[in-house]
């Protein structure tokens, strides 16, 4: 940008604006590698920086309770431009999204979509292709992205969404002119749930809105949307309470928005590629946590999908017409980069009496570096000569495990200490299955007493 040039900024409003409500006004802010920090406000495709032959990514925010600008916008713009040479159009509809009454913001969604359709139509006239359009929608923004996708007959390249519940007031029943099929993507980051749950596909984000729709659900028991909405739907930590987020209302506003916003920060983390978060197809989070859903044969010859920006690498497989909607589950840590490194733990015990309890696990490498289990398995029932499979996770990846420490607990605070007699225990890295399996035989654990041993190759 030129020295002294004034940079258009995202509309910042105060709580007073939310109290009185705001009329819809949409600003379209363009960022490219030529102007990565100083936006150009678009009124048409007549632009200093817009190159319609390049990929164009729209970022669409959602409901704004306080009127402040989303804190994640600068990072998302920066990381997207670092990943790929593209146009980024930030859709600022803060005037319209800022209100205390959620319904008032929801009913403006279709009007925002119509404004975006007008711009995309003009881009197409000037040589753009729908297959190079990617929409990233957060909360209500996910449904706005879906509305745009439907207006183009599902021909957008990709939609990535974080859905919130959809309002019937934002119905997309209007008919639109058919567009030759190309490739547009939509991404939904925790699409809004309130007012959208139970509505037909024409009134919310759904897989027909783009050639590839991927969705991250991080607040299905609050502001988010529980049902699958895309070709692939990711449910971090089961899609409900996210690690590190407040569990009580006494934490104030953070209690309401932390889970909902986690999907955005997971998507941001995927752009840094400091580690890849692998997700696994399963019918429920409980079955995933019980170690029943860790096979990726259904994606062969591809591995299991990874979360976020690079989920597009599974597009060809997931968009096959015969392929059903895919729900993906995984666990995360409580802070960036959010990755958890998983192990299978197979245990055969030989106690005559049934034991029920949990195991805490600590791994150590040859340098003494330790990794403690962050995703502890649920209480398991250990019966004589029955094999139990546990799924546990660590926030560090130790390549050469030299020592393993175990603590068995029944949760009882009174009474005698029980013993768990292990006939065979086997550790297998799920994150890196090519690594050798580690075993231990004939081991006795005394309740609430840590036992450390050196594993041997199985």
C-alpha positions, -999 to 999 in steps of 0.1 A, spaced: 0 0 0 11 36 -5 26 56 24 0 76 42 -28 56 25 -58 51 48 -67 14 51 -104 5 52 -110 -15 84 -136 -40 97 -165 -21 112 -160 -19 149 -192 -13 169 -199 -11 206 -224 -27 229 -246 3 225 -251 -6 189 -261 -41 200 -287 -26 223 -304 -5 197 -298 -29 168 -281 -22 134 -293 -19 99 -276 -41 73 -245 -26 56 -220 -49 39 -184 -40 33 -162 -62 11 -125 -59 21 -100 -73 -3 -66 -87 8 -39 -101 -16 -2 -107 -14 2 -72 -29 -18 -57 0 -17 -83 28 -23 -58 57 -41 -29 41 -74 -39 27 -90 -24 -5 -127 -19 -2 -145 -34 -32 -176 -18 -47 -173 -37 -79 -146 -58 -97 -129 -25 -108 -100 -30 -84 -63 -22 -81 -55 -56 -66 -83 -81 -75 -71 -107 -100 -102 -128 -109 -81 -155 -126 -67 -165 -92 -85 -184 -64 -108 -163 -44 -116 -171 -7 -145 -154 10 -145 -151 48 -180 -146 63 -183 -140 100 -215 -147 121 -236 -132 148 -219 -105 168 -233 -100 203 -211 -72 213 -202 -55 180 -165 -61 183 -144 -73 154 -136 -111 154 -102 -115 170 -92 -143 146 -96 -123 113 -60 -110 110 -45 -144 116 -68 -161 92 -60 -136 64 -23 -139 71 -22 -177 71 -43 -181 40 -21 -157 21 10 -176 34 -5 -209 22 -16 -198 -13 -15 -168 -37 -52 -158 -37 -77 -131 -34 -93 -129 1 -125 -111 4 -136 -104 40 -173 -100 42 -179 -74 69 -216 -74 78 -211 -63 114 -237 -37 108 -266 -62 107 -249 -90 126 -246 -68 158 -278 -70 179 -289 -85 212 -317 -104 193 -302 -133 174 -333 -136 151 -327 -100 138 -292 -110 126 -304 -144 112 -331 -129 90 -304 -107 72 -284 -137 60 -301 -141 27 -297 -104 19 -259 -108 26 -259 -138 2 -276 -118 -25 -249 -91 -23 -222 -117 -26 -239 -134 -56 -239 -100 -74 -201 -96 -69 -194 -132 -80 -216 -127 -111 -195 -97 -120 -163 -117 -114 -176 -145 -137 -182 -120 -165 -146 -108 -161 -131 -143 -164 -134 -159 -129 -143 -195 -125 -167 -209 -99 -143 -238 -94 -118 -214 -78 -142 -200 -52 -138 -211 -16 -162 -198 11 -152 -200 48 -183 -193 69 -183 -190 107 -216 -196 126 -243 -177 107 -216 -171 81 -217 -208 73 -253 -207 63 -248 -175 43 -221 -194 24 -246 -222 18 -272 -197 5 -246 -183 -20 -238 -219 -30 -274 -227 -36 -278 -196 -58 -251 -210 -81 -267 -244 -82 -241 -260 -60 -213 -252 -84 -190 -234 -60 -157 -251 -54 -157 -254 -16 -175 -243 15 -159 -247 49 -183 -241 77 -186 -237 115 -224 -239 116 -249 -223 139 -286 -233 140 -305 -219 110 -335 -196 110 -366 -203 89 -366 -165 83 -335 -170 62 -353 -193 38 -337 -199 4 -369 -209 -14 -363 -184 -43 -354 -200 -76 -321 -190 -93 -308 -194 -128 -290 -226 -134 -252 -225 -137 -230 -250 -156 -215 -274 -131 -180 -264 -120 -161 -267 -87 -169 -244 -58 -160 -252 -22 -177 -241 10 -162 -245 45 -185 -243 76 -169 -235 109 -194 -244 136 -225 -234 117 -251 -217 138 -277 -240 155 -304 -218 170 -334 -214 147 -317 -237 121 -321 -271 137 -346 -293 120 -350 -270 90 -350 -285 54 -317 -284 34 -331 -254 14 -329 -232 45 -294 -241 58 -260 -253 47 -260 -288 32 -238 -309 8 -256 -298 -23 -245 -261 -18 -210 -267 -33 -189 -294 -50 -171 -299 -16 -185 -290 18 -165 -296 49 -178 -287 84 -163 -284 119 -188 -288 148 -173 -276 181 -204 -265 201 -232 -289 192 -248 -285 227 -248 -247 226 -246 -223 197 -236 -249 171 -253 -274 149 -253 -311 158 -264 -329 126 -240 -335 97 -242 -308 70 -214 -315 46 -196 -342 26 -174 -345 57 -182 -334 92 -155 -331 119 -165 -334 156 -135 -324 178 -138 -339 213 -173 -352 203 -184 -317 192 -193 -305 227 -171 -294 256 -137 -283 243 -106 -288 265 -95 -255 281 -129 -239 278 -150 -228 308 -175 -253 321 -197 -230 341 -216 -198 334 -196 -180 361 -169 -175 335 -190 -149 318 -191 -144 280 -162 -168 275 -185 -196 286 -208 -189 257 -182 -183 229 -152 -205 237 -165 -238 224 -182 -221 195 -150 -203 184 -127 -234 189 -135 -246 153 -120 -214 140 -88 -218 159 -86 -255 149 -88 -243 113 -61 -217 119 -39 -243 134 -43 -265 103 -28 -237 82 4 -236 102 10 -273 96 30 -276 128 12 -309 132 -17 -326 114 -49 -335 133 -61 -369 120 -98 -377 123 -115 -411 122 -149 -422 107 -173 -434 134 -210 -435 142 -205 -420 176 -179 -403 198 -184 -430 225 -175 -458 201 -145 -437 189 -133 -433 225 -137 -470 231 -112 -477 204 -138 -491 180 -133 -467 151 -97 -463 142 -96 -480 108 -91 -459 77 -96 -487 52 -127 -469 38 -104 -442 25 -78 -465 9 -54 -458 -7 -56 -424 11 -49 -423 48 -75 -410 73 -85 -373 65 -68 -345 83 -88 -316 97 -89 -281 83 -76 -264 52 -60 -294 36 -91 -316 40 -95 -308 3 -70 -335 -5 -99 -360 2 -123 -341 -21 -123 -367 -49 -132 -396 -27 -157 -377 -5 -177 -362 -34 -184 -395 -51 -222 -397 -55 -225 -430 -39 -205 -419 -8 -226 -413 23 -221 -383 46 -190 -389 67 -188 -381 105 -153 -378 117 -142 -378 154 -109 -370 171 -95 -355 204 -75 -324 208 -53 -307 234 -64 -276 253 -42 -252 234 -24 -247 200 -14 -266 181 -41 -288 196 -26 -321 184 -30 -353 204 -8 -384 197 -28 -415 202 -19 -450 214 -39 -482 215 -34 -501 248 -45 -537 248 -46 -554 282 -54 -590 293 -57 -594 331 -59 -625 352 -76 -614 384 -102 -639 395 -125 -610 406 -137 -583 381 -119 -550 385 -133 -517 372 -111 -486 370 -89 -462 350 -53 -461 340 -31 -430 339 0 -434 317 33 -416 314 58 -422 286 95 -413 288 122 -414 261 160 -419 264 165 -383 273 141 -384 302 115 -363 283 80 -373 295 45 -373 280 15 -377 302 -18 -390 290 -41 -361 284 -70 -381 270 -75 -407 297 -96 -437 288 -130 -441 304 -133 -465 333 -129 -500 320 -141 -534 333 -112 -559 336 -123 -595 336 -101 -626 338 -85 -635 304 -106 -609 286 -88 -584 263 -96 -547 269 -86 -521 243 -82 -485 255 -75 -454 234 -54 -428 251 -37 -397 239 -6 -375 247 2 -339 238 38 -348 228 51 -373 204 79 -394 218 96 -413 190 117 -437 211 98 -447 243 121 -463 268 100 -462 300 62 -465 307 46 -456 341 12 -468 350 -12 -459 378 -44 -479 383 -74 -463 402 -109 -475 410 -119 -440 423 -125 -454 458 -112 -433 487 -119 -458 514 -114 -495 518 -85 -517 508 -62 -510 478 -70 -533 449 -45 -549 427 -47 -553 389 -28 -583 377 -18 -579 341 -10 -610 320 -1 -590 288 -1 -553 279 6 -540 244 11 -504 233 7 -494 196 10 -459 182 -22 -450 163 -7 -418 151 24 -436 138 14 -472 132 47 -481 115 65 -478 148 72 -511 166 46 -523 192 58 -523 228 48 -550 253 50 -560 289 41 -594 305 32 -605 340 28 -571 358 10 -563 391 -4 -528 397 -13 -517 432 -41 -491 433 -30 -455 433 7 -465 432 27 -456 401 46 -486 385 74 -478 360 89 -504 337 109 -508 305 88 -522 277 101 -548 253 93 -553 215 63 -575 211 
